[in-house]
Amino acid sequence: MNFDTANLDHADATRSLFYSIVQHATDGILVVDLDGYVIYSNPAALALFQCGHEDFHGQMFGFPIVANQSAEIDIVRHEGAMAVAEMRVSEGRWAGKSVLIAMLRDITVRKQIESDLRQAKEELAALYRSAPLGVIALRSDWRVKLWNPAAEQIFGWREDEVAGSVFPDLEQFLKLDFAGVDEMVRRGEAISGKEVRYLRKDGTPVDVSLSLAPLNDEAGRAAGIMCIVEDISRRMRDAQHLLLSSKIFENTQEGILVTDAGGTILAVNQAFVAVTGYSVDEAMGCKPSLLSSGRHDKAYYVAMWQALTEHGQWRGEIWNRRKNGEIYPEWINISAIHDDAGNVSHYVAIFSDITKVKENEERLRHLAHFDALTGLPNRFLFQDHVELALSQAARGSKQVAIMFLDLDRFKLINDTLGHRAGDILLTEVGQRLASCLRAGDTLSRFGGDEFTVVLPNLESGGAAATVADKFIEALSSAFHIAGKEFHITTSIGIAIYPQDGEHLDTLSRAADAAMFAAKEQGRNAYRFHAADGRDAASTRRFHLENQLRRALERGEMSVVYQPSVDVDSGIITGMEALLRWNSPEFGEVSPTEFIPLAEDIGTISTLGNWVLREACRQNKAWQDAGMPAICVSVNLSPVQLRDRRLVDTIRDVLAETGLEGRWLELELTEGMVMQNIEESLLTFNALKQFGVRLSIDDFGTGYSSLGYLRRLPVDTLKIDRAFVTHIASNAEDAVISRVIVELAHNLDLRVVAEGVESVAQLDTLRQFQHCYAQGFYFSKPMPAAHITSMLGNRDLRTWLPSPNPETRFGQGGVLG
């Protein structure tokens, strides 16, 4: 539709100019009447709608059009093509009528660009959100701009925790100083694949690969840094595991051999080289048959491969050959390795040389049947030989002798010279005894200092007596050990099959009982078993042992005290603590019976330490009750003296009870002290630091060496009762006792005479001056409660005994 130029005022130049502008405008211009019909459209509008003048003029516009409003309209062109126009509407006058004028600008390309940009942004956001790598954008002030979910997963911080904030521990993360990063950004450089270790939010470490690239603004200026972060913790672990596996492969002590599915060797480790003697180069490409020893037949290897095929594994013992030709045993484990398809791809053999194991097994087999010290058969092999001898004797009507030998006072040798000397002695005793036997006889070491013998195929029991005499004669010669000469004897018990029993257990008990009978009748002798009650002694000892092991915890043990007295003044100067056992089954058991038994079964240390603690506790209780302070002496066993914890034990007891060390005296025998004089000196000097006193008991019956007396920090000598018993009637005993007293005084030692039981003994001791006495004449050992009343009156001159030498405690004596 064209303008009607006839209606124009040709004189109006302005209108002509307007027409030219409208016709050539790049935006579409439509004039629409108030009913919505198009009155005018310029060329740009026709081009926008892709239609002619005749197709548009006088037609309904088809879009809502409101004055003074803007809108975007979607235009459907020919063949369905779409366009988008931005429409701005204003009111106007056209040919004297009110109209709406619409300005249309084609924004189709802009909209397409915006759509493409929006889609690209969405795609980029999706990529950013779903990327497996951490994406972090930092502004120039190091504050976080972008932080994707992968970064959250790697570092543990949520985006809302870090957005807009300085990156946590940035310097630790970048592993670069800020100045260095700034310089890198200024130069526009990037860093790729920098491996760093960072701490997560929870404090756990994470290994990451870090790539940094600078971000620039529109002007090309540095605006920040883009960080791409990859969690390489698993890769690092895998690398470490691979390195560890490699080190294990090379450094394990087991030989490792890897072959392909066809059995060709692909790899061996250094242990393989060390065991077989073949180098890596020599083994590579060969078959495992390189090591074949020839000791296994074809069937052996067929069974091996059958197991590998069916079960994928075979393990067992095999003999192989080293490069030098030596055949050796090895324990090997062969496993089949399968690929993803389930097919065998490799075989791995792990083996170890068990030559030493085989030798140890043989050694153990020997030790299982022979004594490690003497090389003699042990009790297990002895039992086998006895059973064989008994079965043969039953068929041939022969007799069999079972002999039990126990060395007399062997413990004294161990305590005096030490266990090393005791072991040497046992070995020499075994050799001497073995030389007395026939080829078919068996000598066994049963344990400790006990030996057993089985004599098979005897015509009579008298042959056993002959052998016993040979044993006693063989041991009669002196033994020389550690430069010293000494003698040992044995007590022998003999039981005869079948009269003393038909089974090993019965014969063993009979021989054991006979051996105890030999000891009771003087030792260094033999006795045949006689059913006359000798078994009772063995039975009593057995039951005593069992009772003694738990006597302390059952409260059957007690401590009694015996005073020592100044013979001149009658004042109590000390107490000796003595252990007593009241057994519910056996009643009062003598210390001479249960103390050696405790030493034999290994409970003497426990008992001794208990007595020590109880004596110190009681002495402190007396002092706390206001009694005059006195010294309480406690006997030490050889086992306690050898205990390296003795000094600590005594220190702890004194601290626990609160008793000062000067009120405790330890009694030892000469033999105990001389067992190891140098160690004894160290122990005694350590005890002296606590103020503890030391006493030599039974002086005069042992070494009585002046040399050791001068060296030892001893405080007291106790004259053995063997000299005191006849001191009033035997001039020799009186002289010996006087010499001991004078010796002690010269060495500034205190002297106590033990076993004083008569006025005559007391009067003799008074002649020696400055002597102390202990014995039943004054008091038998008594419980602490009785001693308490005695300590209340320490001056005993008021009750010193009458001149009657027969006065005894309990028979009219002063304390009776």
MIRO-238421 format. One record per residue (C-alpha): residue in one letter; x, y, z. Coordinates in steps of 0.5 Angstrom, whole numbers, padded with zeros to 4 digits, always signed. Example, Ala and Ser with C-alpha at 12.3 -4.5 7.8 and 13.67 -1.06 7.14 Angstrom:
BEGIN
a+0025-0009+0016/s+0027-0002+0014/
END
This chain:
BEGIN
m+0000+0000+0000/n+0003+0007-0002/f+0002+0014+0001/d-0003+0018-0003/t+0002+0023-0006/a-0004+0027-0008/n-0007+0029-0001/l+0000+0031+0001/d+0002+0038+0001/h+0007+0039-0004/a+0009+0045-0001/d+0011+0042+0006/a+0018+0040+0005/t+0018+0037+0012/r+0013+0032+0010/s+0017+0030+0004/l+0023+0029+0008/f+0019+0025+0013/y+0017+0020+0008/s+0024+0019+0005/i+0026+0017+0012/v+0020+0012+0013/q+0021+0009+0007/h+0029+0008+0008/a+0029+0006+0015/t+0032+0000+0018/d+0027-0001+0023/g+0020-0003+0021/i+0014+0002+0021/l+0007+0000+0022/v+0001+0004+0022/v-0005+0001+0025/d-0012+0004+0026/l-0015+0003+0033/d-0019-0003+0030/g-0012-0007+0029/y-0012-0006+0021/v-0006-0004+0018/i-0006+0002+0014/y+0001+0003+0013/s+0008-0001+0013/n+0015+0001+0010/p+0019-0003+0006/a+0023-0005+0012/a+0017-0008+0016/l+0015-0012+0009/a+0022-0015+0009/l+0021-0017+0016/f+0015-0021+0015/q+0017-0023+0008/c+0011-0021+0005/g+0008-0016-0001/h+0005-0009+0000/e-0002-0012-0002/d-0001-0018+0002/f-0001-0014+0009/h-0005-0007+0007/g-0012-0007+0010/q-0010-0014+0014/m-0011-0015+0021/f-0004-0014+0025/g-0005-0020+0029/f-0001-0018+0035/p-0004-0015+0041/i-0002-0008+0040/v-0002-0003+0046/a+0000+0004+0046/n+0006+0006+0050/q+0008-0001+0051/s+0014-0005+0049/a+0014-0013+0047/e+0017-0018+0043/i+0013-0022+0038/d+0015-0028+0034/i+0014-0028+0027/v+0012-0034+0023/r+0015-0033+0016/h+0014-0037+0009/e+0015-0044+0010/g+0015-0044+0017/a+0021-0040+0018/m+0021-0036+0025/a+0024-0029+0027/v+0023-0025+0033/a+0022-0017+0033/e+0022-0012+0039/m+0016-0008+0038/r+0015-0001+0041/v+0008+0002+0040/s+0006+0010+0041/e+0000+0014+0039/g-0001+0018+0033/r-0005+0022+0028/w-0006+0019+0021/a-0010+0022+0015/g-0014+0026+0021/k-0015+0020+0025/s-0012+0017+0031/v-0008+0011+0030/l-0002+0007+0033/i+0005+0007+0030/a+0009+0001+0032/m+0016+0001+0031/l+0019-0006+0029/r+0026-0008+0030/d+0029-0015+0028/i+0032-0018+0034/t+0032-0025+0031/v+0040-0026+0030/r+0041-0023+0037/k+0036-0027+0040/q+0039-0033+0037/i+0046-0031+0039/e+0043-0030+0046/s+0040-0037+0046/d+0047-0040+0043/l+0050-0036+0049/r+0045-0039+0054/q+0046-0046+0052/a+0053-0045+0052/k+0053-0043+0059/e+0048-0048+0061/e+0053-0053+0058/l+0059-0050+0061/a+0055-0050+0068/a+0054-0057+0067/l+0061-0059+0065/y+0063-0055+0071/r+0058-0058+0076/s+0060-0065+0073/a+0067-0065+0072/p+0071-0071+0075/l+0077-0065+0077/g+0076-0060+0082/v+0075-0053+0078/i+0077-0047+0082/a+0077-0040+0080/l+0081-0035+0085/r+0080-0027+0084/s+0086-0023+0084/d+0085-0022+0091/w+0085-0030+0092/r+0078-0030+0094/v+0074-0036+0091/k+0070-0035+0085/l+0068-0042+0083/w+0068-0048+0087/n+0065-0054+0083/p+0063-0061+0087/a+0069-0064+0085/a+0073-0059+0089/e+0068-0060+0095/q+0069-0068+0094/i+0077-0067+0094/f+0078-0062+0100/g+0071-0063+0104/w+0069-0056+0104/r+0062-0054+0101/e+0062-0048+0096/d+0058-0044+0101/e+0063-0045+0106/v+0069-0042+0101/a+0065-0038+0096/g+0068-0030+0097/s+0073-0032+0102/v+0080-0033+0101/f+0082-0040+0100/p+0084-0044+0106/d+0091-0045+0107/l+0092-0042+0100/e+0100-0042+0101/q+0100-0049+0103/f+0095-0051+0098/l+0099-0048+0092/k+0106-0050+0095/l+0109-0043+0092/d+0110-0036+0095/f+0104-0031+0093/a+0110-0027+0090/g+0112-0033+0086/v+0104-0034+0084/d+0103-0026+0082/e+0109-0026+0078/m+0107-0032+0074/v+0100-0029+0073/r+0103-0023+0071/r+0107-0026+0065/g+0101-0030+0063/e+0105-0037+0065/a+0101-0043+0067/i+0103-0049+0072/s+0101-0056+0070/g+0101-0062+0074/k+0104-0060+0080/e+0104-0065+0085/v+0102-0063+0092/r+0100-0066+0099/y+0094-0062+0102/l+0090-0063+0109/r+0082-0063+0108/k+0077-0060+0112/d+0077-0066+0117/g+0085-0066+0117/t+0086-0072+0113/p+0092-0071+0108/v+0090-0072+0100/d+0095-0072+0094/v+0093-0068+0088/s+0096-0066+0082/l+0095-0058+0081/s+0095-0054+0074/l+0094-0047+0075/a+0093-0042+0069/p+0092-0034+0069/l+0085-0031+0068/n+0085-0024+0064/d+0080-0019+0064/e+0077-0015+0057/a+0083-0011+0058/g+0088-0017+0058/r+0090-0015+0065/a+0091-0021+0070/a+0084-0022+0074/g+0085-0028+0078/i+0087-0036+0077/m+0084-0042+0074/c+0086-0048+0078/i+0085-0055+0076/v+0085-0060+0081/e+0086-0068+0081/d+0085-0073+0086/i+0091-0077+0085/s+0091-0081+0092/r+0089-0087+0089/r+0095-0087+0084/m+0100-0085+0089/r+0098-0091+0093/d+0098-0095+0087/a+0105-0093+0086/q+0107-0094+0093/h+0104-0101+0093/l+0107-0103+0086/l+0114-0100+0089/l+0113-0104+0096/s+0111-0110+0092/s+0117-0109+0088/k+0121-0109+0094/i+0118-0115+0097/f+0119-0119+0091/e+0127-0117+0091/n+0128-0117+0099/t+0123-0123+0101/q+0127-0129+0104/e+0123-0134+0100/g+0125-0135+0093/i+0120-0133+0088/l+0119-0136+0081/v+0114-0133+0075/t+0113-0137+0069/d+0108-0136+0063/a+0103-0141+0062/g+0107-0145+0058/g+0112-0146+0064/t+0118-0141+0061/i+0121-0137+0067/l+0120-0130+0066/a+0122-0127+0073/v+0126-0129+0079/n+0128-0125+0085/q+0135-0125+0089/a+0133-0130+0094/f+0132-0135+0088/v+0139-0133+0086/a+0141-0134+0093/v+0138-0141+0094/t+0139-0144+0087/g+0146-0141+0085/y+0143-0139+0078/s+0143-0132+0076/v+0137-0128+0074/d+0140-0128+0067/e+0141-0136+0067/a+0134-0137+0069/m+0131-0133+0065/g+0128-0136+0059/c+0129-0143+0062/k+0124-0148+0065/p+0123-0150+0072/s+0126-0157+0070/l+0133-0153+0071/l+0132-0155+0078/s+0130-0162+0078/s+0134-0167+0083/g+0132-0173+0080/r+0129-0176+0086/h+0122-0175+0084/d+0119-0180+0079/k+0114-0178+0073/a+0108-0180+0077/y+0110-0174+0083/y+0110-0169+0077/v+0104-0171+0074/a+0100-0171+0081/m+0103-0164+0082/w+0100-0161+0075/q+0093-0165+0076/a+0093-0161+0083/l+0095-0154+0079/t+0090-0156+0074/e+0084-0158+0078/h+0085-0153+0084/g+0090-0148+0082/q+0095-0149+0087/w+0100-0154+0090/r+0104-0154+0096/g+0109-0159+0098/e+0116-0161+0100/i+0120-0162+0094/w+0128-0164+0093/n+0131-0159+0088/r+0138-0159+0086/r+0143-0152+0086/k+0147-0150+0081/n+0153-0153+0084/g+0150-0160+0084/e+0148-0160+0091/i+0141-0163+0093/y+0137-0159+0098/p+0129-0160+0101/e+0125-0154+0100/w+0118-0152+0101/i+0114-0150+0095/n+0107-0146+0094/i+0105-0146+0086/s+0099-0142+0084/a+0096-0141+0078/i+0094-0134+0076/h+0088-0133+0071/d+0087-0127+0066/d+0080-0123+0066/a+0078-0129+0061/g+0079-0134+0066/n+0085-0137+0062/v+0092-0139+0066/s+0096-0133+0064/h+0102-0135+0069/y+0105-0139+0075/v+0108-0136+0081/a+0112-0141+0085/i+0114-0139+0092/f+0119-0143+0096/s+0124-0143+0102/d+0130-0148+0103/i+0128-0152+0109/t+0135-0155+0110/k+0136-0152+0117/v+0128-0154+0118/k+0130-0161+0117/e+0136-0161+0121/n+0132-0158+0127/e+0127-0164+0126/e+0132-0169+0127/r+0135-0165+0133/l+0128-0165+0136/r+0127-0172+0134/h+0134-0173+0138/l+0132-0169+0144/a+0125-0172+0144/h+0129-0179+0146/f+0135-0176+0149/d+0137-0172+0155/a+0140-0165+0152/l+0146-0165+0157/t+0148-0172+0158/g+0146-0175+0151/l+0143-0181+0155/p+0136-0183+0154/n+0131-0179+0157/r+0125-0182+0161/f+0121-0183+0154/l+0126-0187+0151/f+0127-0191+0158/q+0120-0192+0158/d+0120-0195+0151/h+0126-0200+0153/v+0123-0202+0160/e+0116-0204+0156/l+0120-0208+0151/a+0124-0211+0157/l+0118-0213+0160/s+0115-0216+0154/q+0121-0220+0153/a+0122-0222+0160/a+0114-0225+0160/r+0116-0229+0154/g+0122-0232+0157/s+0121-0232+0164/k+0127-0228+0165/q+0127-0222+0171/v+0128-0215+0170/a+0131-0210+0174/i+0129-0203+0175/m+0134-0198+0179/f+0133-0191+0181/l+0139-0187+0183/d+0139-0180+0186/l+0146-0176+0187/d+0147-0175+0195/r+0147-0168+0197/f+0148-0165+0190/k+0144-0159+0191/l+0150-0157+0196/i+0154-0157+0189/n+0149-0153+0185/d+0149-0148+0191/t+0156-0148+0192/l+0160-0148+0186/g+0154-0146+0181/h+0150-0150+0176/r+0155-0150+0171/a+0159-0154+0175/g+0153-0158+0177/d+0152-0160+0169/i+0159-0162+0168/l+0159-0166+0174/l+0152-0169+0172/t+0155-0171+0165/e+0161-0174+0168/v+0157-0178+0173/g+0153-0181+0167/q+0159-0183+0163/r+0162-0187+0169/l+0155-0190+0170/a+0155-0192+0163/s+0161-0195+0163/c+0159-0200+0168/l+0153-0203+0164/r+0152-0208+0159/a+0150-0207+0151/g+0143-0209+0152/d+0142-0205+0159/t+0139-0198+0159/l+0142-0192+0163/s+0137-0186+0163/r+0137-0179+0166/f+0130-0178+0169/g+0131-0170+0171/g+0135-0166+0175/d+0140-0171+0179/e+0136-0177+0178/f+0138-0183+0174/t+0134-0189+0172/v+0137-0196+0169/v+0133-0202+0166/l+0137-0209+0166/p+0133-0214+0162/n+0134-0221+0161/l+0137-0223+0168/e+0137-0230+0171/s+0136-0227+0178/g+0136-0220+0182/g+0143-0221+0185/a+0146-0219+0178/a+0142-0212+0180/a+0146-0212+0186/t+0153-0213+0183/v+0151-0207+0178/a+0149-0203+0184/d+0156-0204+0187/k+0160-0202+0181/f+0156-0196+0181/i+0158-0194+0188/e+0165-0196+0186/a+0165-0192+0180/l+0163-0186+0183/s+0168-0187+0189/s+0174-0183+0185/a+0174-0176+0186/f+0171-0171+0181/h+0176-0165+0179/i+0171-0159+0176/a+0174-0152+0176/g+0180-0153+0179/k+0177-0156+0185/e+0177-0164+0188/f+0170-0166+0191/h+0167-0173+0192/i+0159-0175+0190/t+0155-0181+0192/t+0149-0184+0190/s+0143-0187+0193/i+0140-0193+0189/g+0133-0196+0189/i+0132-0203+0186/a+0126-0206+0184/i+0125-0213+0181/y+0120-0216+0176/p+0116-0220+0177/q+0116-0220+0184/d+0116-0212+0186/g+0111-0211+0180/e+0109-0213+0173/h+0108-0206+0170/l+0112-0200+0169/d+0108-0195+0174/t+0109-0201+0180/l+0116-0202+0179/s+0118-0195+0178/r+0114-0193+0185/a+0118-0199+0188/a+0125-0197+0186/d+0123-0190+0188/a+0121-0192+0195/a+0127-0197+0196/m+0132-0191+0194/f+0129-0186+0199/a+0130-0192+0204/a+0137-0192+0202/k+0138-0185+0203/e+0134-0185+0210/q+0139-0191+0212/g+0145-0187+0211/r+0146-0186+0203/n+0152-0188+0199/a+0148-0195+0199/y+0143-0199+0195/r+0137-0202+0197/f+0132-0207+0194/h+0125-0206+0195/a+0121-0209+0201/a+0114-0208+0202/d+0115-0206+0209/g+0112-0199+0209/r+0118-0196+0205/d+0112-0194+0201/a+0110-0189+0206/a+0115-0185+0206/s+0115-0184+0199/t+0107-0183+0199/r+0108-0178+0205/r+0113-0174+0201/f+0108-0173+0195/h+0103-0171+0199/l+0107-0166+0203/e+0109-0163+0196/n+0102-0162+0194/q+0100-0159+0200/l+0106-0154+0201/r+0105-0151+0194/r+0098-0148+0197/a+0100-0148+0204/l+0101-0140+0204/e+0095-0138+0200/r+0091-0142+0205/g+0094-0139+0211/e+0097-0145+0214/m+0104-0141+0215/s+0106-0137+0221/v+0112-0134+0224/v+0115-0135+0231/y+0120-0131+0234/q+0126-0133+0239/p+0130-0128+0243/s+0137-0127+0243/v+0140-0125+0250/d+0146-0121+0253/v+0149-0127+0257/d+0152-0121+0262/s+0146-0117+0263/g+0140-0121+0261/i+0137-0116+0256/i+0133-0118+0250/t+0137-0116+0244/g+0134-0119+0238/m+0129-0124+0235/e+0130-0129+0230/a+0124-0130+0225/l+0123-0137+0224/l+0117-0140+0219/r+0112-0145+0222/w+0107-0150+0218/n+0101-0153+0221/s+0098-0157+0216/p+0091-0159+0216/e+0093-0166+0214/f+0100-0167+0217/g+0099-0163+0223/e+0106-0159+0225/v+0111-0160+0220/s+0118-0160+0222/p+0122-0154+0218/t+0128-0159+0217/e+0123-0163+0213/f+0119-0158+0209/i+0124-0153+0208/p+0129-0157+0204/l+0122-0159+0200/a+0120-0152+0199/e+0127-0151+0196/d+0126-0158+0191/i+0120-0155+0189/g+0121-0148+0188/t+0117-0145+0193/i+0122-0143+0197/s+0123-0135+0195/t+0116-0134+0196/l+0116-0137+0203/g+0122-0133+0204/n+0120-0126+0202/w+0113-0127+0206/v+0117-0129+0212/l+0121-0122+0211/r+0115-0118+0210/e+0112-0121+0216/a+0118-0120+0220/c+0119-0113+0218/r+0111-0111+0219/q+0111-0114+0226/n+0118-0111+0228/k+0115-0104+0226/a+0108-0106+0230/w+0112-0107+0236/q+0116-0100+0236/d+0109-0097+0234/a+0107-0100+0241/g+0112-0097+0245/m+0117-0103+0245/p+0124-0102+0246/a+0127-0102+0239/i+0131-0109+0237/c+0133-0112+0231/v+0130-0118+0228/s+0134-0123+0224/v+0131-0127+0218/n+0134-0133+0215/l+0136-0132+0207/s+0135-0138+0203/p+0141-0139+0197/v+0135-0138+0192/q+0134-0132+0195/l+0141-0129+0195/r+0142-0131+0188/d+0136-0127+0186/r+0138-0121+0182/r+0132-0118+0185/l+0134-0119+0192/v+0136-0112+0194/d+0130-0109+0190/t+0125-0113+0194/i+0128-0111+0201/r+0128-0104+0199/d+0121-0105+0197/v+0119-0109+0204/l+0122-0103+0208/a+0119-0098+0205/e+0112-0102+0205/t+0113-0103+0212/g+0116-0097+0215/l+0122-0100+0218/e+0129-0097+0218/g+0134-0102+0215/r+0138-0102+0222/w+0133-0106+0225/l+0133-0112+0220/e+0138-0117+0220/l+0139-0122+0214/e+0142-0129+0216/l+0146-0133+0211/t+0151-0139+0211/e+0158-0139+0210/g+0156-0144+0204/m+0152-0139+0201/v+0156-0133+0201/m+0162-0137+0198/q+0158-0139+0192/n+0160-0133+0189/i+0164-0128+0193/e+0164-0123+0188/e+0157-0122+0187/s+0155-0123+0194/l+0160-0117+0196/l+0156-0113+0191/t+0149-0115+0194/f+0152-0114+0201/n+0154-0107+0200/a+0148-0105+0196/l+0144-0108+0202/k+0149-0104+0207/q+0146-0097+0204/f+0139-0099+0207/g+0143-0100+0214/v+0141-0107+0214/r+0145-0112+0218/l+0148-0118+0216/s+0150-0125+0220/i+0154-0131+0218/d+0150-0137+0221/d+0153-0144+0223/f+0160-0141+0223/g+0165-0146+0224/t+0162-0151+0220/g+0164-0149+0213/y+0169-0145+0210/s+0171-0141+0216/s+0176-0137+0212/l+0179-0131+0215/g+0180-0128+0208/y+0172-0127+0206/l+0171-0125+0213/r+0175-0119+0212/r+0172-0117+0206/l+0165-0118+0207/p+0161-0113+0211/v+0158-0117+0216/d+0156-0115+0223/t+0155-0122+0227/l+0157-0129+0227/k+0153-0134+0230/i+0157-0140+0233/d+0154-0147+0231/r+0150-0151+0236/a+0155-0157+0235/f+0160-0153+0239/v+0155-0150+0244/t+0152-0157+0246/h+0158-0160+0249/i+0162-0153+0251/a+0161-0154+0258/s+0164-0161+0258/n+0169-0162+0252/a+0175-0157+0252/e+0176-0157+0245/d+0169-0155+0243/a+0170-0149+0249/v+0177-0147+0246/i+0174-0147+0239/s+0168-0143+0241/r+0173-0138+0245/v+0177-0137+0239/i+0171-0135+0235/v+0169-0130+0240/e+0176-0127+0240/l+0176-0127+0233/a+0169-0124+0232/h+0171-0118+0237/n+0178-0117+0234/l+0174-0116+0227/d+0169-0112+0231/l+0163-0117+0230/r+0158-0119+0235/v+0157-0126+0237/v+0151-0130+0238/a+0152-0137+0241/e+0146-0142+0238/g+0143-0148+0242/v+0144-0146+0249/e+0140-0150+0253/s+0143-0151+0260/v+0146-0146+0266/a+0153-0150+0265/q+0153-0147+0257/l+0151-0140+0260/d+0156-0140+0265/t+0161-0142+0260/l+0159-0137+0255/r+0159-0131+0261/q+0167-0133+0261/f+0168-0130+0254/q+0165-0123+0255/h+0161-0119+0251/c+0157-0125+0248/y+0150-0126+0246/a+0146-0133+0247/q+0140-0136+0244/g+0136-0142+0245/f+0131-0146+0249/y+0134-0144+0256/f+0131-0137+0255/s+0125-0139+0250/k+0123-0143+0245/p+0120-0140+0238/m+0114-0137+0240/p+0108-0133+0237/a+0108-0125+0236/a+0103-0124+0241/h+0107-0128+0247/i+0113-0124+0245/t+0110-0118+0246/s+0109-0119+0253/m+0116-0121+0254/l+0119-0115+0250/g+0115-0111+0256/n+0120-0113+0261/r+0127-0114+0257/d+0131-0114+0263/l+0131-0122+0264/r+0136-0122+0270/t+0129-0123+0275/w+0128-0129+0271/l+0135-0132+0270/p+0135-0140+0271/s+0136-0143+0277/p+0143-0147+0277/n+0139-0153+0275/p+0143-0155+0269/e+0137-0159+0267/t+0132-0154+0267/r+0128-0153+0260/f+0123-0149+0258/g+0116-0153+0259/q+0119-0156+0265/g+0120-0151+0270/g+0124-0146+0266/v+0123-0138+0267/l+0118-0138+0261/g+0114-0144+0262/
END
